[in-house]
Amino acid sequence: MTTTKSKVVYNPVFTDGAEFRIPTFKLLKQDGSLYKGAKAPEIDKDKALRIYRAMVTTRILDERMLAAQRQGRLSFYMQCTGEEAAVIGSTAALDDADMIMAQYREQGALTYRGFSIDEFMNQLFGNELDYGKGRQMPVHYGSRKLNYMTISSPLATQIPQATGYAYGQKLAGEGHCTITYFGEGAASEGDFHAALNMAAVHRVPVIFLCRNNGYAISTPAAEQFAADGVAPRAYGYKMDVIRVDGNDILAVHEATKEARKLAVEHNRPVLIETMTYRLAAHSSSDDPSGYRSKDEEAVWREKDPILRMRLWLERKKWWSEDDEKQLQENMRREVLETMKRAQKRPPPALDTLVSDVYDEVPPGLAEQFDKLKAHIRRHPDEYPKTAEQAKGGA
């Protein structure tokens, strides 16, 4: 049984969807000028500079923290480099009360909403001020006050969770939506399809934003799917869809702004596919030279989304070389100084390992915790940060 009445034919007719060619929405050229016939979205100077500063801050944070990982100060890191426009441009088009459910490369969304460098560093080093109390690996941020759901490592789990959260927003009727970010590799997970189907059937205010950066770690898109990207999959669920130049900050902002209207005002879920490129490695554990060429990377470096926006700002007389120099110097200094402070802070209290899950710690867990403390007391030199806390007890 179908939900619509289909046309009847009397000879077998097969279709493969090739007739559906989804265009790519663009507004801004790489030189900072608009395409002929394109109209810039309504972004005032203050908002434009807030967006740009968030992009630059994210890039500097990523560069410094990858270097810290290479120096052995940090166990792991993942960069947003090259994808800043897709993340920050879309976040800027939302209401700050809208929920963000990220994958693990959306630190720019937090930067835009006001997450401080201190807050980033506390999570990365898992110190006593880390909201997650040191339980998560680095780059797994979360912020209740900024409506940014804490990141979890399993791939694509946030996508159906976003549908469920948006269903709750629909019932609440307060005019908010949820946006969930993921890569094209995550779109190959079953969770993606379950989430889109449920969102379409129940008509919930959710935006699915796919950062199609060309690679699922080392697997190129051509080896992931035979179709024309991820966007055509929306047709199978009767969902609104748009494909955008993911390095074009203005196009991403405008597309997300319109998608939010559909989601909030009409309870129509939307799929946005942003065509971009991961200029950095997948993570600090990855070496992209094993699966892509330097020439390919060079082509995409010429399409740098931060440079494109900067040139647009300069054309509008909203930015200058002096502004750029000052921003770069200030942010690099702040990131370095904040990192040094965060490293010196003590770790979370040892007993937080077993708190916040049960109202009262179960006997079995309490027994394991006692054994852990006894182990630390026997080997204090191996646990210099927590040896003092483990003193006393059985």
N, C-alpha and C positions, 0 to 999 in steps of 0.2 A: 504494500500500500504506500503510495507517495502522498506528499502534502499538497501537490498541485496536479492539475490535469495535464497530461503529456500529449503531444501530438502523436497521431496514429500513422504508421507507415506499413506498406505491404511487401516490402523487400528488406532484407537485413541491412541495417545501417550502423556502422561502428564509428565511434568518435574517440579521439584521444586528447581532446582539449586544446589542440594546437591552434584552433581558431580564436582562443582567448589570449591575446597578447596584452599584458598589463604595462602601461606606460610608466616612465619614471618622472616624478614631479621634481622640477628644479626651479630655482629662482636666481641663485647667485653664482656668477662665474668665478673662476679662481683668482682673477685680478681684482675682485671686489666690486665689479659692476654687475648690474642686473641683466638678465637675458631680455632680448627684445620682446615686448608684450608682457613681461613679468611685472608684478606689483608687489612691492615689499610689504610684509605684514606690519601691523601697527605696533611697533616697539619703540618706546621713547628712549631717550638717551640714558636715563638712570638704569632702566632694565637692561638695555644693551650692554652697558658697562658691567653690570652685575653678572651677566652671562659670560662676557669675555674674561673677566677676572676669575670666574669659577673655572673656565677652561684652562687658563694659564696656571692657576694654582694646582689643578689636578695634574697637569703635565709635569710641573716642578716636583710635586710630591712623589709622583711615580718615578721620576729619574733618581731622586735622592734615596728613596727607599729601596729601589733595586740595587743601588750602590751599597746601601747598608746591608742588604742580604748577601751580596758578594763579599763583604768584609766580615761576614760571620756574626753580625749584630742581630740579624733577623733570620728566622728559619725559612721563610717563604714569602713570596710576593707575586701579585698579578697587576699588570698595567692596563690602563684604559687608552694608552697612546694610539692616536689615529681615529678613535671612536668618540672623542669628546663631544662632537656636534650632535651625534645621534642620541647621546644620553642627556646632555645638559640642555640641548634645544628642546627636547620633548618635556623634560621636567619643568622648564620655564613656562611652558604652555598650560600647565596644570594649576589647580588651586593648591595652596600649601596644605590644605586639609585632606587632599586626595591621598590614598594609600599607594606606596611604592613597594613592589615586591621584586627585588633585584635578583640577578644571578650571582656574579662575583666580579663584574668589571664596571660597576656603576657608581664608583666613588664620587664621580662628578655630580651626581644627583644630590648626594649629601652635601658636597661643597656648596652647591647653589642654594640649598635650603639653610645653610648656616652652620653646618657641622664644623667645629673648630679644628685647627691643626692639633691642638692638645687632645681632643677627643679621638682623632685618628691615631695619634701616637700611643695613647693609653690602650687602645684595642690591639694595635700591632705588637706591642711589647707585653700585653697581658698583665699589666700592673694592677695595683690596688684600686685604681680609679676606672679601670675598664668596666663598662656596663655589663659585659658578659662574664666578669670575674675570672678572666683567664681561661675559660673553658673551651673557647674556640680557637682555631688556628688563625693566623693573620689574614687580613682583608675580609673577615666575616663580620662586617659591621651591622649595627642595628641601632635605631633611635626611636623610642616611643614618642618623644616630643616632636620629632620631625616627620612622623608617620612613615617610617622606613622600616619595614619588617626585617628582623634579623636574618641574615643570609645563612643558608644551610648548604653543605657541600654536594649532596646527591643531585645529579643533573635533572633539571626540569620539574622538580617537585613543586616549585613555587607557582607553576602555571595553573594547575587545577586549584591550588589554594587561592589564587587570585580570583578565579571564577566564584568560588565559595564565599570569599570575603565580599565580592561585589554583589552577590545575591543578598547578603546581609545589608549592604548599603541601599539596595533597592527597597528592601522591606522598611528600613529606617526612614527613607524618603527625605533625606536632608540635602540632596543635591550633590553628592560626592561620587567619585568613581575610583577604580583601582587601575593602575598600570603595572604590567609585569614585563620584565626584560629577559631576553634569552638570545642565544646565538642560533644560527641555522642548524648547528649540530644537535642542539637540544630539541629542535623542531622535528627531529627524527625519532624522538622518544614517544612512547605510547601516551604519556601524560599530556603531551601537546594536543593530540587528537581528542582525548577524552575531555579536556578543558574547553576546547573550541565548540565541541558538540553540545556540552552542557550549557555553555554560555549562550549559544544561539537558541537552543530549545527554551531556556528559561528567561531569555531576554534580559541579561544583566549588564550593568554599566561597567564594562571592563575593556581596557585597551591592551591588546597583545602586541608588544613591540619586539620584532625580531631584528637583531643586529646581524645582518648577513655580511660577515667579514671575510668570507671566502674559504675559511678553514675550520673544521672541527678538530682542534688541536693540530694534527698533521694531515688530516684527510681533507683534500680539496672538495669543493662543492660538487664538482662534476662526478665524483665518486660516491656522493651521498644520495643524489637523486637525479632522475632523468628529466624531470619537469622544468618549467621555466621559473626556477627559484621556489621560494616558499609561498609567496603571495597567492598563486592560483588555488592553493588548498582551501582558501576561504570560501570559494564557490561551492565546495562540497558540503559546507555547513550553512549556506545561504547567509553569509556574513559580509558586511561592508569591508572593503580592503583598499589600501593605497600603497603604492611603492614610491619611495622617496630617495633622492640622492642623500645618503647618510652623512656626507661631508659638507653639506649645505645647511648651515645653521638656520637660515631663514625658512627654507623649505620644510625642514623638520619641525620647526616651531609652528608654522602655519598648518601643516598636516595634522599635528597633534591637537592643536586648538580646535580644528573642525571635528576631529575624531571625538574629542571630549564632549562637544555639543551633541553629537549623535548618541553618545553613551549616556550622558546625564539627562538630556531633555527627552530622549526617545527610547531609552533602555535598549539601545542597539550596540552590541559588542562590535569592536573594530580590530582588524589586523593591520598593522603597519609594518612593512618590510623596508628597513633602511639599508641601502647598498653602501657598504663602507669597507674598511680594510684594517686588520690588526697589524699595525706597524711594529709592535713589539713581539716578543715571544709569547706563546700561550701563557706561560708562567715562568718563574725563575728556575724551574726544573726542565725547561724546554729549550731546544736548540733548533730554531727554524731553518738554519742553513742546510739541514738534512732533507728538507722537503720543498723548499722554494728558493728562487734565485735572488741574488742581490739586484739584478736588473729589474725584476718584478717589483721589489720593494722600492727601488728608486722611482719608478713610475708613480707609485702611490704617495711617496713623500712629496712629490710635486703637487699633490692634491690635498696637502695638509689642511684640515678644517680650521685650525687656529689661525694660520696665516690668512686664509680666505676671509675670515671674519675681521681680522685686524685691518686688512686692506679696505674692507667695506666701511669700517669705523673711520679710517683715515680719510676716505672720500667724503664722508659726512662731516669732517672736521671735529670729530668726537674723540680722537686719539692722536698721539704724536710719538715721535721717537723718544722724547724725554719721558713721556708717560710710561712707555714700554720699559725703558731702562730702570726707572724707579720701581715699577711693579716687580720686575725680575729680581732686582737686588733685594727688595724688602721681603719677598716671599722666600727666596733662597736662605736669607738670614733667619727668618722666622722658622722655617722647616728645620734647619740645622740646630738652632737653639732649643726648640721644642723637643726634638728628638733626644738631645742630651739630658733634658730634664726628665723625660719619660723613662729613659733607661735607668735613672737613679732611683726611681720610686720603687718601693718594695712590692712584692707580689701580693695577691689577695690572701686573706686569712686562710690557713690550711683547711679549717672546717667548712669553708664554702664548697669544698669538693662534694659534700653530701647534703648540702642545704638546698632549699627552694624546689625540691621535687616532692617530698612527702611532708605532711603536717608535722609528723614526728618521724625521726630517722628509724627505720625498721631495724630489729635486732641483728639481722644478717649483714646489713650494710654497716651498722655500727661496729660489728666485729671486724669486718674487713678494714675499716678506717683505723681501728686500734692496731691492727697488724701493720698497716702502712706506717703509722707513727713509730712503732717499734723498729721497723726496718730503717727508717730515717735516723733514728737515734743510734743505731748500730753503725751507720755509715754517714756520719755528719759531713764529712769532707765532700761527699758526692752530691749533697743537697745543701749547699751553703746558704741559699735564700730561705729555706724552710726549716733548717735544723733547730733553730731557736724555738720555733712554734711547736715542734714535736716533743719538747721536753715535758716530763711528767707523765702520768698515766701508767697503765700496766706495762 
